[in-house]
């Protein structure tokens, strides 16, 4: 069989629909047009003769990060290491873009085969995260006053620099999409739209951003493990959530990215939906060889 790897276009939709992936109502088919016609996304296909046997793509965030995903294989061609071969080439294609300095992927912690593939490709684990959601945090409130909202962009910059840029910690840039921090993640025009709430003694901050992934989300970011020990934290999140619901005129969800320690600190009566944790894998652009 002749093997070919190329970027997919809208004309390849029939090939995508003909794949037997075992996935019912696959969202990749539903959003295929967006994946192959927008600058942020690229979708690649590995063909055996005239059959699409495997697909993989990447999406670009903050101009410098490429997240791999949409990996699918036709069950009739499994066992041939095609997905690994394709993903490896997609990584190479992403790094050919001069602005990309990090490539990574998310997979569930329990998905050992996928984790082995990512590690085989040279990606290393960088974080384990629960993408937790809820519509109500009232059970966690203590009746304390909410925190003070910051309006000074310089103060916002200081917080993200100290918490993330200086440490290189993983920052939840969007719902589903965390990245190891760099200055590029924190453009000033974005910081101006993000809400920062600081506690009374200026030792803690919670960041509240708006996101939409089919549903509206208040994306609340709090990087410390003392979730239940900071008076006013949950009142602040609840107030920001209420404001978002009023502005979009429909129910919205609260999304928080919890570490395992944060998830374990929640009381039994918490109202978060805690799915299986995801592992973030990634690698930075290979350093150029000396003399190259």
DRENZARO-556067 format. One record per residue (C-alpha): z, x, y; residue in three letters; residue number from 0. Coordinates in steps of 0.25 Angstrom, whole numbers, plus 2048, in hexadecimal, padded with zeros to 3 digits. Example, Ala and Ser with C-alpha at 12.3 -4.5 7.8 and 13.67 -1.06 7.14 Angstrom:
2
+-----+-----+-----+------+-----+
|   Z |   X |   Y | type | seq |
+-----+-----+-----+------+-----+
| 81F | 831 | 7EE |  ALA |   0 |
| 81D | 837 | 7FC |  SER |   1 |
+-----+-----+-----+------+-----+
This chain:
292
+-----+-----+-----+------+-----+
|   Z |   X |   Y | type | seq |
+-----+-----+-----+------+-----+
| 800 | 800 | 800 |  UNK |   0 |
| 7FD | 805 | 80E |  UNK |   1 |
| 809 | 806 | 817 |  UNK |   2 |
| 808 | 804 | 826 |  UNK |   3 |
| 813 | 803 | 831 |  UNK |   4 |
| 810 | 7FD | 83E |  UNK |   5 |
| 815 | 7F5 | 84A |  UNK |   6 |
| 814 | 7E6 | 847 |  UNK |   7 |
| 80D | 7DD | 851 |  UNK |   8 |
| 80C | 7CE | 852 |  UNK |   9 |
| 800 | 7CD | 849 |  UNK |  10 |
| 809 | 7D2 | 83E |  UNK |  11 |
| 812 | 7C6 | 83D |  UNK |  12 |
| 80A | 7C0 | 831 |  UNK |  13 |
| 80E | 7CD | 82A |  UNK |  14 |
| 81C | 7CB | 82E |  UNK |  15 |
| 81D | 7BD | 829 |  UNK |  16 |
| 817 | 7C1 | 81C |  UNK |  17 |
| 822 | 7CB | 819 |  UNK |  18 |
| 82C | 7C7 | 80E |  UNK |  19 |
| 839 | 7CC | 813 |  UNK |  20 |
| 842 | 7C1 | 80D |  UNK |  21 |
| 847 | 7BD | 81B |  UNK |  22 |
| 846 | 7AF | 81E |  UNK |  23 |
| 842 | 7AB | 82D |  UNK |  24 |
| 842 | 7BA | 831 |  UNK |  25 |
| 844 | 7BB | 840 |  UNK |  26 |
| 83B | 7C7 | 840 |  UNK |  27 |
| 82F | 7BE | 83D |  UNK |  28 |
| 834 | 7B4 | 848 |  UNK |  29 |
| 835 | 7BF | 853 |  UNK |  30 |
| 829 | 7C7 | 84E |  UNK |  31 |
| 821 | 7C5 | 85A |  UNK |  32 |
| 82C | 7CA | 863 |  UNK |  33 |
| 82E | 7D6 | 85A |  UNK |  34 |
| 820 | 7DA | 85B |  UNK |  35 |
| 81C | 7D7 | 869 |  UNK |  36 |
| 828 | 7DC | 872 |  UNK |  37 |
| 82A | 7EA | 877 |  UNK |  38 |
| 839 | 7EA | 872 |  UNK |  39 |
| 835 | 7E8 | 863 |  UNK |  40 |
| 82C | 7EF | 859 |  UNK |  41 |
| 82A | 7EA | 84B |  UNK |  42 |
| 823 | 7F3 | 840 |  UNK |  43 |
| 81D | 7EF | 833 |  UNK |  44 |
| 81B | 7F7 | 826 |  UNK |  45 |
| 80F | 7F2 | 81F |  UNK |  46 |
| 80B | 7F4 | 811 |  UNK |  47 |
| 7FC | 7F1 | 811 |  UNK |  48 |
| 7FB | 7E4 | 818 |  UNK |  49 |
| 809 | 7DF | 815 |  UNK |  50 |
| 815 | 7E1 | 81F |  UNK |  51 |
| 820 | 7E7 | 816 |  UNK |  52 |
| 82B | 7EB | 820 |  UNK |  53 |
| 82E | 7E9 | 82F |  UNK |  54 |
| 837 | 7F0 | 839 |  UNK |  55 |
| 838 | 7F0 | 848 |  UNK |  56 |
| 841 | 7F5 | 853 |  UNK |  57 |
| 845 | 7EF | 860 |  UNK |  58 |
| 848 | 7F7 | 86D |  UNK |  59 |
| 854 | 7F5 | 875 |  UNK |  60 |
| 858 | 7FB | 883 |  UNK |  61 |
| 84B | 803 | 882 |  UNK |  62 |
| 851 | 80E | 879 |  UNK |  63 |
| 856 | 808 | 86C |  UNK |  64 |
| 84E | 803 | 861 |  UNK |  65 |
| 855 | 7F9 | 856 |  UNK |  66 |
| 84E | 7F9 | 849 |  UNK |  67 |
| 84D | 7EB | 842 |  UNK |  68 |
| 845 | 7E0 | 83C |  UNK |  69 |
| 844 | 7E8 | 82F |  UNK |  70 |
| 83D | 7DF | 825 |  UNK |  71 |
| 836 | 7E2 | 817 |  UNK |  72 |
| 82D | 7DA | 80E |  UNK |  73 |
| 835 | 7D8 | 801 |  UNK |  74 |
| 828 | 7DB | 7F9 |  UNK |  75 |
| 828 | 7EA | 7FF |  UNK |  76 |
| 837 | 7ED | 7FE |  UNK |  77 |
| 83C | 7F9 | 7F7 |  UNK |  78 |
| 831 | 802 | 7FD |  UNK |  79 |
| 83A | 807 | 809 |  UNK |  80 |
| 830 | 801 | 813 |  UNK |  81 |
| 83B | 7FC | 81D |  UNK |  82 |
| 841 | 80A | 81D |  UNK |  83 |
| 833 | 810 | 820 |  UNK |  84 |
| 830 | 806 | 82A |  UNK |  85 |
| 83D | 807 | 831 |  UNK |  86 |
| 83C | 816 | 832 |  UNK |  87 |
| 82F | 815 | 839 |  UNK |  88 |
| 834 | 80A | 843 |  UNK |  89 |
| 83F | 814 | 846 |  UNK |  90 |
| 835 | 81E | 849 |  UNK |  91 |
| 82C | 815 | 851 |  UNK |  92 |
| 838 | 811 | 85A |  UNK |  93 |
| 83C | 81F | 85D |  UNK |  94 |
| 82E | 822 | 861 |  UNK |  95 |
| 831 | 81A | 86D |  UNK |  96 |
| 836 | 824 | 878 |  UNK |  97 |
| 841 | 81B | 87D |  UNK |  98 |
| 848 | 818 | 870 |  UNK |  99 |
| 854 | 821 | 86D |  UNK | 100 |
| 85B | 819 | 862 |  UNK | 101 |
| 856 | 811 | 856 |  UNK | 102 |
| 85F | 808 | 84D |  UNK | 103 |
| 861 | 7FC | 845 |  UNK | 104 |
| 86B | 7F2 | 841 |  UNK | 105 |
| 86E | 7ED | 833 |  UNK | 106 |
| 87A | 7E6 | 82D |  UNK | 107 |
| 885 | 7EF | 827 |  UNK | 108 |
| 884 | 7E9 | 81A |  UNK | 109 |
| 875 | 7EC | 819 |  UNK | 110 |
| 876 | 7F9 | 811 |  UNK | 111 |
| 867 | 7FA | 80E |  UNK | 112 |
| 863 | 7F9 | 81D |  UNK | 113 |
| 86E | 803 | 821 |  UNK | 114 |
| 869 | 80D | 817 |  UNK | 115 |
| 85A | 80B | 81C |  UNK | 116 |
| 85F | 80D | 82A |  UNK | 117 |
| 867 | 81A | 826 |  UNK | 118 |
| 85C | 81F | 81F |  UNK | 119 |
| 853 | 81E | 82B |  UNK | 120 |
| 85E | 827 | 833 |  UNK | 121 |
| 865 | 81C | 83A |  UNK | 122 |
| 874 | 81D | 83B |  UNK | 123 |
| 87F | 812 | 83C |  UNK | 124 |
| 884 | 810 | 84A |  UNK | 125 |
| 88C | 803 | 84A |  UNK | 126 |
| 891 | 7F8 | 842 |  UNK | 127 |
| 891 | 7EB | 84A |  UNK | 128 |
| 894 | 7DC | 848 |  UNK | 129 |
| 88B | 7D3 | 851 |  UNK | 130 |
| 896 | 7C8 | 852 |  UNK | 131 |
| 893 | 7BB | 859 |  UNK | 132 |
| 89B | 7AF | 85D |  UNK | 133 |
| 89A | 7A3 | 867 |  UNK | 134 |
| 8A9 | 7A3 | 86A |  UNK | 135 |
| 8B4 | 7AE | 86C |  UNK | 136 |
| 8BF | 7A4 | 870 |  UNK | 137 |
| 8C7 | 7A8 | 864 |  UNK | 138 |
| 8C8 | 7B6 | 869 |  UNK | 139 |
| 8CC | 7B3 | 877 |  UNK | 140 |
| 8DB | 7B6 | 87C |  UNK | 141 |
| 8DB | 7AE | 889 |  UNK | 142 |
| 8DA | 7BB | 891 |  UNK | 143 |
| 8D1 | 7BC | 89E |  UNK | 144 |
| 8C3 | 7C1 | 89C |  UNK | 145 |
| 8BE | 7CF | 8A1 |  UNK | 146 |
| 8B8 | 7D3 | 8AE |  UNK | 147 |
| 8A9 | 7D3 | 8AF |  UNK | 148 |
| 8A3 | 7E0 | 8B4 |  UNK | 149 |
| 898 | 7E0 | 8BE |  UNK | 150 |
| 897 | 7EF | 8C1 |  UNK | 151 |
| 88B | 7F4 | 8B9 |  UNK | 152 |
| 891 | 802 | 8BB |  UNK | 153 |
| 89E | 7FE | 8B3 |  UNK | 154 |
| 895 | 7F7 | 8A8 |  UNK | 155 |
| 88E | 805 | 8A7 |  UNK | 156 |
| 89B | 80C | 8A6 |  UNK | 157 |
| 8A0 | 803 | 89B |  UNK | 158 |
| 893 | 804 | 892 |  UNK | 159 |
| 893 | 813 | 895 |  UNK | 160 |
| 8A1 | 815 | 890 |  UNK | 161 |
| 8A0 | 80C | 884 |  UNK | 162 |
| 892 | 80E | 87F |  UNK | 163 |
| 889 | 819 | 886 |  UNK | 164 |
| 894 | 824 | 886 |  UNK | 165 |
| 898 | 821 | 877 |  UNK | 166 |
| 88A | 81D | 871 |  UNK | 167 |
| 891 | 811 | 86B |  UNK | 168 |
| 889 | 805 | 866 |  UNK | 169 |
| 886 | 7FB | 871 |  UNK | 170 |
| 882 | 7EC | 86D |  UNK | 171 |
| 876 | 7EC | 876 |  UNK | 172 |
| 872 | 7DE | 871 |  UNK | 173 |
| 876 | 7D5 | 867 |  UNK | 174 |
| 871 | 7DB | 85A |  UNK | 175 |
| 86E | 7E8 | 860 |  UNK | 176 |
| 878 | 7F3 | 863 |  UNK | 177 |
| 874 | 801 | 866 |  UNK | 178 |
| 87B | 80E | 868 |  UNK | 179 |
| 87E | 80F | 877 |  UNK | 180 |
| 876 | 817 | 881 |  UNK | 181 |
| 873 | 815 | 890 |  UNK | 182 |
| 866 | 80E | 88D |  UNK | 183 |
| 86E | 802 | 887 |  UNK | 184 |
| 875 | 7FF | 895 |  UNK | 185 |
| 86A | 7FD | 89F |  UNK | 186 |
| 870 | 7F9 | 8AD |  UNK | 187 |
| 868 | 7EC | 8AD |  UNK | 188 |
| 86E | 7E8 | 8A0 |  UNK | 189 |
| 87C | 7EC | 8A4 |  UNK | 190 |
| 87B | 7E3 | 8B0 |  UNK | 191 |
| 878 | 7D7 | 8A7 |  UNK | 192 |
| 883 | 7DA | 89D |  UNK | 193 |
| 891 | 7D5 | 8A0 |  UNK | 194 |
| 89D | 7DF | 89F |  UNK | 195 |
| 8AB | 7DA | 89F |  UNK | 196 |
| 8B7 | 7E3 | 8A1 |  UNK | 197 |
| 8C5 | 7E1 | 89D |  UNK | 198 |
| 8D0 | 7E2 | 8A8 |  UNK | 199 |
| 8D4 | 7F1 | 8A6 |  UNK | 200 |
| 8C5 | 7F5 | 8A4 |  UNK | 201 |
| 8C7 | 7FA | 896 |  UNK | 202 |
| 8BE | 7F1 | 88F |  UNK | 203 |
| 8B1 | 7EA | 891 |  UNK | 204 |
| 8A8 | 7DF | 88A |  UNK | 205 |
| 899 | 7DF | 88D |  UNK | 206 |
| 893 | 7D1 | 88C |  UNK | 207 |
| 883 | 7D0 | 88B |  UNK | 208 |
| 87A | 7C5 | 889 |  UNK | 209 |
| 870 | 7C5 | 87D |  UNK | 210 |
| 867 | 7BC | 876 |  UNK | 211 |
| 863 | 7BD | 868 |  UNK | 212 |
| 85E | 7AF | 865 |  UNK | 213 |
| 86C | 7AA | 86A |  UNK | 214 |
| 873 | 7AE | 877 |  UNK | 215 |
| 87E | 7B8 | 875 |  UNK | 216 |
| 889 | 7BE | 87E |  UNK | 217 |
| 889 | 7CC | 879 |  UNK | 218 |
| 897 | 7D1 | 87B |  UNK | 219 |
| 89A | 7E0 | 879 |  UNK | 220 |
| 8A8 | 7E6 | 877 |  UNK | 221 |
| 8A9 | 7F4 | 871 |  UNK | 222 |
| 8B8 | 7F5 | 86E |  UNK | 223 |
| 8BF | 7F0 | 862 |  UNK | 224 |
| 8CB | 7E9 | 869 |  UNK | 225 |
| 8C3 | 7DC | 86A |  UNK | 226 |
| 8D0 | 7D4 | 868 |  UNK | 227 |
| 8D9 | 7DC | 871 |  UNK | 228 |
| 8D2 | 7DB | 87F |  UNK | 229 |
| 8D7 | 7CF | 887 |  UNK | 230 |
| 8CB | 7C7 | 88D |  UNK | 231 |
| 8C0 | 7CD | 885 |  UNK | 232 |
| 8BD | 7C0 | 87D |  UNK | 233 |
| 8BF | 7B8 | 88A |  UNK | 234 |
| 8B5 | 7C1 | 891 |  UNK | 235 |
| 8AA | 7BF | 885 |  UNK | 236 |
| 8AD | 7B0 | 885 |  UNK | 237 |
| 8AA | 7AF | 893 |  UNK | 238 |
| 89D | 7B7 | 893 |  UNK | 239 |
| 899 | 7AF | 887 |  UNK | 240 |
| 89C | 7A1 | 88E |  UNK | 241 |
| 894 | 7A6 | 89A |  UNK | 242 |
| 888 | 7AA | 892 |  UNK | 243 |
| 888 | 79C | 88B |  UNK | 244 |
| 888 | 795 | 898 |  UNK | 245 |
| 87D | 79D | 89E |  UNK | 246 |
| 874 | 79C | 891 |  UNK | 247 |
| 878 | 78D | 890 |  UNK | 248 |
| 87A | 78E | 881 |  UNK | 249 |
| 884 | 794 | 877 |  UNK | 250 |
| 883 | 7A3 | 876 |  UNK | 251 |
| 88A | 7AD | 86C |  UNK | 252 |
| 893 | 7B8 | 86E |  UNK | 253 |
| 88E | 7C5 | 868 |  UNK | 254 |
| 897 | 7D1 | 866 |  UNK | 255 |
| 894 | 7DE | 85E |  UNK | 256 |
| 8A1 | 7E1 | 856 |  UNK | 257 |
| 8A5 | 7EE | 84F |  UNK | 258 |
| 8AC | 7EC | 842 |  UNK | 259 |
| 8B9 | 7EF | 849 |  UNK | 260 |
| 8B7 | 7E5 | 853 |  UNK | 261 |
| 8B3 | 7DA | 849 |  UNK | 262 |
| 8BF | 7DD | 841 |  UNK | 263 |
| 8C8 | 7DC | 84D |  UNK | 264 |
| 8C4 | 7CD | 84F |  UNK | 265 |
| 8CE | 7C3 | 84C |  UNK | 266 |
| 8CC | 7B9 | 840 |  UNK | 267 |
| 8C9 | 7AE | 849 |  UNK | 268 |
| 8BD | 7B5 | 850 |  UNK | 269 |
| 8B1 | 7AC | 852 |  UNK | 270 |
| 8A6 | 7B7 | 850 |  UNK | 271 |
| 89B | 7B7 | 846 |  UNK | 272 |
| 89C | 7C5 | 840 |  UNK | 273 |
| 890 | 7C8 | 837 |  UNK | 274 |
| 88E | 7D4 | 82E |  UNK | 275 |
| 88F | 7E1 | 837 |  UNK | 276 |
| 882 | 7E8 | 83B |  UNK | 277 |
| 880 | 7F7 | 83B |  UNK | 278 |
| 879 | 7FE | 846 |  UNK | 279 |
| 870 | 80A | 842 |  UNK | 280 |
| 869 | 813 | 84B |  UNK | 281 |
| 863 | 821 | 84E |  UNK | 282 |
| 85F | 828 | 85B |  UNK | 283 |
| 852 | 82E | 85E |  UNK | 284 |
| 851 | 83B | 856 |  UNK | 285 |
| 852 | 847 | 85F |  UNK | 286 |
| 845 | 84F | 862 |  UNK | 287 |
| 844 | 85B | 85A |  UNK | 288 |
| 846 | 868 | 862 |  UNK | 289 |
| 839 | 86D | 867 |  UNK | 290 |
| 832 | 860 | 865 |  UNK | 291 |
+-----+-----+-----+------+-----+
